[in-house]
Amino acid sequence: MEVKLSESEQYLWDFIQKNITNISHYSIVKLSELANVSTATIVRTMKKKGYEGFTAFKHSLKEKENTNINFSHLDKIDEGIKMAILKNEQEVIRTINMIEIGNIEDAIQRIHAAKRIMIFARGFSELIAQEMMVKLQLTNKYCELHTDPNIIRNISRKLTKDDVVIFVSLNGETEELVVAAKNCYKAEIGTVLLTASRYSSIMEYIEIPFIGFKSEGSFFPDYEVRSRLPLSIMARILLDSYALRTTNSN
């Protein structure tokens, strides 16, 4: 599981996210002054977030800034608009860079060999799952989508080794999806997961995982509507690859 930030570390991380467009230009001392935290707090926060230190974090930001997106034609671009664009760009680019090509190959073979494809998803992830179901059906694969918790649990106990289950879950902690994945694991049913959480409960039971990058924070803090863009990107790459492979083989 991800390491929990202390109150001061969370405050610092929130400050960084609100000022993300300027952070790469700050020294650790400057950030310490602006955020009113110690340099030790900055270092601890970076390590908990998976970076070697503040310099490594700034390098990752600079890589993100080396982009084809051009804001120069706008005299006074609104910082909120710029932040929204860069947030989405970061999720796309980093998710693509995190995809393991071998997993795409393995998933394609699994889907091709399966007699039935079952997709399990809940909440906002259902929208992505719905698109996946339609695209698989367009390639003449038998595919069902299930979103009801009780149906997911029951069907996961009745699958055969000719089936493959695709789980779509942003955080990988939805109880009925974890139970279904465990049932598939015990019965040796092939499973594919689209998620943005490497250390989630469901990961223990998944054969072929696709893990995307989920940016911190939300523009809708009062509601649980975190971005599913990483899931959408991975689903599109997987299904486009499968469709191209199917077309070429025919």
C-alpha positions in Angstrom: 0.0 0.0 0.0 1.1 3.6 -0.6 2.7 5.3 2.4 0.4 7.8 4.2 1.5 11.4 4.3 1.6 13.2 7.6 -0.4 16.4 8.0 2.5 18.7 7.1 3.5 16.5 4.2 0.0 16.5 2.8 -0.1 20.2 3.2 3.1 20.5 1.2 1.9 18.1 -1.5 -1.3 20.1 -1.9 0.7 23.3 -2.2 2.9 21.7 -4.9 -0.2 20.6 -6.9 -1.7 24.1 -6.7 1.6 25.6 -8.0 2.7 22.8 -10.2 3.5 25.1 -13.2 6.2 26.9 -11.2 7.6 24.2 -9.0 10.3 23.1 -11.4 11.9 26.6 -11.2 12.2 26.5 -7.4 15.1 25.3 -5.4 14.4 23.2 -2.3 15.1 26.2 -0.1 12.8 28.5 -2.1 10.0 25.9 -1.9 10.6 25.6 1.8 10.2 29.3 2.2 7.1 29.6 0.1 5.3 26.6 1.6 6.5 27.3 5.1 7.8 23.8 5.7 11.3 22.4 6.4 13.5 21.0 3.7 13.4 17.7 5.6 9.6 17.6 5.2 10.1 18.2 1.4 12.6 15.3 1.2 10.4 12.9 3.2 7.4 13.8 1.1 9.2 13.2 -2.1 10.4 9.8 -0.9 7.0 8.8 0.1 5.7 9.7 -3.3 8.3 7.5 -5.0 11.0 10.0 -5.9 14.6 9.9 -4.8 14.4 13.5 -3.8 13.2 16.9 -4.8 15.6 17.1 -7.7 14.3 13.9 -9.1 10.8 15.2 -8.8 11.7 18.4 -10.6 13.3 16.4 -13.4 10.0 14.5 -13.9 8.2 17.8 -14.1 10.7 19.1 -16.7 10.2 16.0 -18.8 6.5 16.7 -18.7 7.1 20.3 -19.8 9.1 19.2 -22.9 5.9 18.8 -24.8 4.5 19.8 -28.2 1.7 21.7 -26.5 2.2 25.4 -27.3 0.7 28.1 -25.0 2.8 30.9 -26.5 0.0 32.0 -28.9 -2.1 32.9 -25.9 -1.1 36.3 -24.4 -2.6 35.6 -21.0 -3.5 32.0 -20.6 -5.6 31.3 -17.5 -3.5 29.3 -15.0 -6.5 27.0 -14.3 -6.8 26.1 -18.0 -3.1 25.5 -18.3 -3.1 23.3 -15.2 -6.1 21.3 -16.5 -4.4 20.7 -19.8 -1.1 19.7 -18.3 -2.8 17.4 -15.8 -4.4 15.4 -18.5 -1.3 15.4 -20.7 0.7 14.0 -17.8 -1.8 11.2 -17.3 -1.7 10.2 -20.9 2.1 10.3 -21.4 3.0 8.7 -18.1 0.4 6.0 -18.5 1.7 5.1 -22.0 5.2 4.9 -20.7 4.1 2.6 -17.9 2.5 0.0 -20.1 4.5 -3.2 -20.5 4.4 -4.4 -24.1 4.7 -8.0 -23.0 1.4 -7.6 -21.1 -0.3 -6.4 -24.3 0.9 -9.5 -26.2 -0.3 -11.8 -23.3 -3.7 -10.1 -23.1 -4.2 -10.3 -26.8 -3.5 -14.0 -26.8 -5.8 -14.6 -23.8 -8.6 -12.7 -25.4 -8.2 -14.4 -28.8 -8.2 -17.9 -27.3 -11.2 -17.2 -24.9 -14.7 -18.4 -25.9 -16.2 -15.8 -23.6 -15.1 -12.4 -22.3 -16.6 -11.1 -19.0 -16.0 -7.5 -18.0 -16.6 -6.5 -14.4 -16.7 -2.8 -13.5 -18.4 -0.5 -11.0 -19.1 3.2 -10.8 -17.6 5.6 -13.3 -15.4 2.8 -14.6 -18.6 1.3 -16.1 -18.4 3.8 -19.0 -15.0 2.6 -20.1 -16.1 -1.0 -19.6 -19.2 -0.4 -21.8 -17.0 0.9 -24.7 -14.7 -2.2 -24.3 -17.7 -4.5 -24.5 -18.9 -2.9 -27.7 -15.5 -3.0 -29.4 -14.9 -6.6 -28.5 -18.3 -7.5 -29.9 -17.4 -5.7 -33.1 -14.5 -8.1 -33.5 -17.0 -11.0 -33.2 -16.0 -11.9 -29.6 -18.7 -13.0 -27.2 -18.6 -10.4 -24.4 -20.7 -9.6 -21.4 -20.5 -6.6 -19.0 -21.6 -6.9 -15.4 -21.9 -4.1 -13.0 -24.2 -5.3 -10.3 -22.3 -6.4 -7.1 -24.3 -9.6 -6.5 -24.2 -10.7 -10.1 -20.4 -10.1 -10.3 -19.9 -12.3 -7.2 -22.2 -15.1 -8.5 -20.9 -15.2 -12.1 -17.3 -15.2 -10.9 -18.0 -18.5 -9.2 -19.4 -20.1 -12.4 -16.7 -19.4 -15.0 -14.7 -22.0 -16.8 -11.1 -22.0 -18.1 -12.4 -21.1 -21.5 -13.4 -17.7 -20.1 -11.3 -14.5 -19.6 -12.3 -11.8 -17.1 -11.4 -8.1 -17.6 -11.6 -6.0 -14.5 -11.8 -2.2 -14.7 -11.1 -0.6 -11.4 -9.3 2.7 -10.7 -8.2 2.0 -7.2 -8.5 -1.8 -7.1 -10.3 -1.9 -3.8 -13.9 -2.3 -4.7 -15.0 -5.2 -2.5 -17.0 -7.2 -5.0 -14.3 -6.9 -7.7 -11.7 -8.2 -5.2 -13.9 -11.1 -4.3 -14.5 -11.9 -8.0 -10.8 -11.7 -8.8 -10.1 -14.1 -5.9 -12.7 -16.5 -7.2 -11.1 -16.4 -10.6 -7.6 -17.0 -9.1 -8.7 -20.1 -7.2 -10.4 -21.5 -10.4 -7.4 -20.6 -12.6 -9.5 -18.3 -14.8 -7.5 -15.9 -16.9 -7.8 -12.3 -15.7 -6.8 -8.9 -17.1 -6.9 -5.7 -14.9 -7.0 -2.0 -15.9 -6.1 0.1 -12.8 -4.2 3.1 -11.6 -3.1 1.5 -8.3 -0.1 -0.8 -8.2 -0.5 -1.8 -4.6 -4.2 -2.5 -4.4 -5.9 -5.6 -2.9 -7.0 -6.9 -6.3 -3.5 -7.0 -7.7 -2.7 -10.2 -5.7 -5.2 -12.2 -7.8 -4.6 -10.8 -11.3 -2.7 -12.6 -14.1 -2.2 -9.7 -16.5 -2.2 -6.2 -15.0 -2.2 -2.9 -16.8 -1.2 0.0 -14.4 -1.7 3.6 -15.4 -0.6 6.9 -13.9 -3.2 8.6 -11.7 -2.4 12.3 -11.0 -2.8 13.6 -7.5 -5.8 15.7 -6.5 -9.1 16.3 -8.2 -10.8 19.3 -9.7 -14.0 18.0 -8.0 -12.7 17.6 -4.4 -16.2 17.2 -2.8 -17.1 14.2 -4.9 -15.5 10.8 -5.8 -15.1 11.5 -9.5 -11.4 11.0 -9.9 -10.1 10.9 -13.5 -10.5 7.6 -15.4 -8.4 8.8 -18.3 -5.5 6.4 -17.5 -8.0 3.5 -17.7 -9.5 4.8 -21.0 -6.0 5.1 -22.5 -5.0 1.5 -21.6 -8.3 0.1 -22.8 -8.0 1.9 -26.1 -4.4 0.7 -26.6 -5.3 -2.9 -25.7 -8.4 -3.1 -27.9 -6.8 -1.2 -30.9 -3.9 -3.7 -30.7 -6.3 -6.6 -30.6 -8.4 -5.3 -33.5 -5.3 -4.7 -35.6 -4.0 -8.2 -34.8 -7.3 -9.7 -35.7 -7.6 -7.8 -38.9 -4.0 -8.7 -40.0 -4.5 -12.4 -39.2 -7.6 -12.4 -41.5 
